[in-house]
Amino acid sequence: MRVRALRSCRSMKSPCSESVACLKLFCRLTSTATLNDLLLCLRSFADGVSSVDLLPNARNISNRVFSQRPFSFNKDSVSSLNAAWGQFMAHDMIKTFAHTPSEKMHVPLPRCDLHDTLCSGSETLSVSRNAYDTTVAGPSARVPLNGASAYIDASTVYGQDASRLVGLRTFSGGKLKADSVNGVPLNSAAVAMDSAGHVDLRDLRLGGDPRYVCIEF
């Protein structure tokens, strides 16, 4: 019964309420639902394995959300800081990375979109799909890999791996390293950072999360 109800939830096509509705349903069943039930709900694929669901076009949604006029204040007095806090919390618990070999998902662009300069209506945005567990046998829904601690532990501040843990600490009085100018220490130990390109790692500032790259000028 629980699985059937969750599968019914997965079939919903509302662009904003699908995952929320699933979670609400899961909360109502939380006394008896299993972790597998929740994963079944959240890993929603058209073929039950890997094909992306035919939900409303993601580009259409982002265009409509970010082009809203006229400007109006949020009725709950929520500012952009609320979204920044949400991103901080997401980065604390989740770190996805592209699958190897590369696997792309092509999001159709609306005709005459900013990136459809010729108004052909046939342009797409290519997005890298996440790495997933390839050791799972059989035709089961793919399980994305997480490169961060799933705990709310402020690992984006204190470090997500051994080299970062060492590079951020003074090992004196339980304190973190701090720069006298802007607080964030230089990456003097050349700890690996995401998207650093050809920049000398020692010219970067070191944060607890390898996704935060800041160049010192």
C-alpha positions as CSV (number, residue, x, y, z in Angstrom):
1,M,0.0,0.0,0.0
2,R,2.8,2.5,0.9
3,V,4.7,1.8,-2.2
4,R,1.6,2.1,-4.4
5,A,0.7,5.5,-2.8
6,L,4.3,6.8,-3.3
7,R,4.3,5.6,-6.9
8,S,1.0,7.5,-7.4
9,C,2.7,10.6,-5.9
10,R,5.6,10.2,-8.3
11,S,3.2,10.4,-11.3
12,M,2.2,14.0,-10.4
13,K,3.2,16.5,-13.0
14,S,2.9,19.9,-11.2
15,P,6.3,21.7,-11.6
16,C,6.5,23.0,-8.1
17,S,4.5,20.6,-5.9
18,E,5.7,17.1,-7.0
19,S,8.6,16.6,-4.6
20,V,6.8,18.5,-1.8
21,A,3.7,16.4,-2.2
22,C,5.8,13.2,-2.1
23,L,7.5,14.4,1.1
24,K,4.2,15.3,2.7
25,L,2.9,11.8,1.9
26,F,6.0,10.3,3.3
27,C,5.6,12.2,6.5
28,R,2.1,10.9,6.9
29,L,3.5,7.4,6.5
30,T,6.7,7.9,8.5
31,S,5.7,5.6,11.3
32,T,5.7,2.6,8.9
33,A,7.5,3.8,5.7
34,T,11.0,2.6,5.0
35,L,14.0,4.4,3.6
36,N,13.5,2.5,0.4
37,D,10.0,3.9,0.1
38,L,11.3,7.4,0.3
39,L,14.1,6.7,-2.3
40,L,11.4,5.2,-4.5
41,C,9.5,8.5,-4.3
42,L,12.4,10.8,-4.9
43,R,14.3,8.9,-7.6
44,S,11.6,9.5,-10.2
45,F,12.5,8.2,-13.7
46,A,10.2,7.8,-16.6
47,D,11.2,4.2,-17.1
48,G,11.9,3.5,-13.5
49,V,15.6,3.3,-14.1
50,S,17.3,6.3,-15.7
51,S,15.2,8.2,-18.2
52,V,14.3,11.7,-17.2
53,D,10.7,12.3,-16.3
54,L,8.6,14.3,-18.7
55,L,7.9,17.1,-16.3
56,P,7.3,20.7,-17.3
57,N,10.3,22.2,-19.2
58,A,12.9,23.4,-16.7
59,R,14.0,26.3,-18.9
60,N,10.4,27.6,-19.2
61,I,10.0,27.5,-15.4
62,S,13.3,29.4,-14.8
63,N,12.4,32.0,-17.4
64,R,9.0,32.7,-15.9
65,V,10.3,32.8,-12.3
66,F,13.2,35.2,-13.1
67,S,11.3,37.5,-15.4
68,Q,8.5,38.4,-13.0
69,R,7.5,42.0,-13.2
70,P,6.8,44.3,-11.5
71,F,9.1,43.7,-8.5
72,S,7.2,42.9,-5.3
73,F,8.3,42.1,-1.8
74,N,7.8,38.6,-0.5
75,K,4.6,38.4,1.5
76,D,6.5,36.6,4.3
77,S,9.3,39.2,4.2
78,V,11.7,36.5,3.0
79,S,14.9,38.0,1.4
80,S,17.5,36.6,-0.9
81,L,19.5,35.7,2.2
82,N,16.9,33.0,2.8
83,A,17.8,31.4,-0.6
84,A,21.5,31.8,0.2
85,W,21.0,30.0,3.6
86,G,19.2,27.2,1.7
87,Q,22.1,26.8,-0.7
88,F,24.6,26.7,2.2
89,M,22.6,23.9,3.8
90,A,22.3,22.0,0.5
91,H,26.1,22.3,0.0
92,D,26.6,21.0,3.6
93,M,24.8,17.8,2.8
94,I,25.1,17.3,-0.9
95,K,27.9,17.3,-3.4
96,T,27.2,15.8,-6.8
97,F,29.7,15.4,-9.6
98,A,29.5,14.5,-13.3
99,H,29.4,10.9,-14.3
100,T,32.4,9.3,-16.1
101,P,32.2,8.8,-19.1
102,S,30.3,12.0,-19.6
103,E,26.5,11.6,-19.9
104,K,24.4,14.6,-21.0
105,M,20.8,15.6,-20.6
106,H,19.5,18.0,-23.3
107,V,16.9,20.5,-22.0
108,P,14.8,21.9,-24.9
109,L,14.9,25.7,-25.2
110,P,11.7,27.7,-25.8
111,R,11.7,29.3,-29.3
112,C,13.5,32.6,-29.3
113,D,15.1,31.9,-25.9
114,L,18.1,34.0,-25.0
115,H,20.3,31.1,-26.2
116,D,18.1,30.4,-29.3
117,T,19.4,33.5,-31.2
118,L,17.9,32.3,-34.6
119,C,14.5,31.5,-33.1
120,S,14.7,28.0,-34.5
121,G,13.0,26.3,-31.6
122,S,15.3,23.4,-31.9
123,E,18.1,24.5,-29.5
124,T,18.9,22.7,-26.3
125,L,21.0,23.3,-23.1
126,S,23.3,20.4,-22.3
127,V,23.6,19.5,-18.7
128,S,26.0,16.9,-17.3
129,R,24.2,14.1,-15.4
130,N,25.4,13.1,-12.0
131,A,27.6,10.2,-11.2
132,Y,25.8,7.2,-9.9
133,D,26.4,3.8,-8.3
134,T,27.3,1.4,-11.1
135,T,27.6,-1.6,-8.8
136,V,23.9,-2.0,-8.4
137,A,22.8,-5.0,-10.4
138,G,19.6,-5.3,-12.3
139,P,17.1,-2.8,-13.7
140,S,16.7,-0.6,-10.6
141,A,16.5,3.1,-10.3
142,R,20.0,4.6,-10.5
143,V,21.4,6.0,-7.2
144,P,23.3,9.3,-7.4
145,L,26.6,9.4,-5.5
146,N,27.2,12.0,-2.8
147,G,30.6,13.5,-2.3
148,A,29.7,15.3,0.9
149,S,28.8,14.2,4.4
150,A,25.0,13.7,4.6
151,Y,25.0,15.1,8.1
152,I,24.3,18.8,8.9
153,D,27.8,19.3,10.3
154,A,29.0,22.6,8.8
155,S,31.5,20.7,6.8
156,T,31.4,23.5,4.3
157,V,33.2,25.5,7.0
158,Y,35.3,22.9,8.8
159,G,36.2,20.7,5.8
160,Q,34.9,17.7,3.9
161,D,38.0,15.7,3.6
162,A,41.3,15.0,5.5
163,S,43.5,17.4,3.5
164,R,41.0,20.3,4.0
165,L,40.6,19.5,7.7
166,V,44.4,19.9,8.2
167,G,44.7,22.9,5.9
168,L,42.0,24.9,7.7
169,R,43.3,24.3,11.3
170,T,45.9,26.0,13.4
171,F,46.0,23.0,15.8
172,S,46.2,25.5,18.7
173,G,43.3,26.2,21.0
174,G,40.8,24.6,18.7
175,K,41.0,27.5,16.2
176,L,40.7,27.7,12.5
177,K,43.2,29.6,10.4
178,A,42.2,33.2,9.6
179,D,43.7,35.8,7.3
180,S,44.3,39.3,8.8
181,V,42.7,41.0,5.7
182,N,39.6,39.1,4.8
183,G,39.5,36.2,7.2
184,V,39.6,33.4,4.7
185,P,43.1,31.7,4.7
186,L,45.3,31.2,1.7
187,N,45.5,27.7,0.3
188,S,49.2,27.5,1.2
189,A,49.2,23.6,1.2
190,A,47.7,23.6,-2.4
191,V,44.7,21.5,-1.4
192,A,42.6,20.5,-4.4
193,M,39.7,22.8,-5.4
194,D,37.0,22.3,-7.9
195,S,37.1,24.3,-11.2
196,A,40.5,25.8,-10.3
197,G,41.6,25.5,-13.9
198,H,45.2,26.3,-14.5
199,V,45.5,28.7,-11.6
200,D,48.1,28.0,-9.0
201,L,46.2,26.4,-6.1
202,R,48.3,28.4,-3.6
203,D,46.9,31.6,-5.0
204,L,43.4,30.5,-4.0
205,R,41.6,30.9,-0.7
206,L,40.9,27.7,1.2
207,G,37.4,26.9,2.2
208,G,35.8,23.8,3.7
209,D,34.0,23.1,0.5
210,P,36.1,22.4,-2.6
211,R,33.4,24.1,-4.8
212,Y,34.2,27.6,-3.4
213,V,37.1,28.9,-5.4
214,C,38.3,32.5,-4.7
215,I,41.4,34.0,-6.3
216,E,43.7,36.3,-4.3
217,F,44.7,39.4,-6.2
